[in-house]
Amino acid sequence: MNVEVRQAGETEQSQIEELLNDYLAELSQHRETCVGATGAAEYRYLKDYWSDSNRFPFTLWANSELGVCPSN
């Protein structure tokens, strides 16, 4: 399997938002008490990754596919 870490551009922001929605939805199923954001719209720092010089957005690619986990 080929795995790459790439710096994300603004064009990938919507894809990252979708992945974040999936991640937060999965995470929220394992919480007894709702803590923090439960969706990308509630994650107030997302847009900062493209405007704050101290934040760096990265994406993980597996076999040329963004954010895909291998299935065994």
WOUR-V126258 format. One line per field, one symbol per residue. burial: 1 if it has 24 or more other ideal C-beta (glycine too) atoms within 12 Angstrom, else 0. A space follows every 10 residues. Layout:
burial: ???
This chain:
burial: 0000000100 0100111011 0011000000 0000000001 0000010010 0000001011 0000001000 00
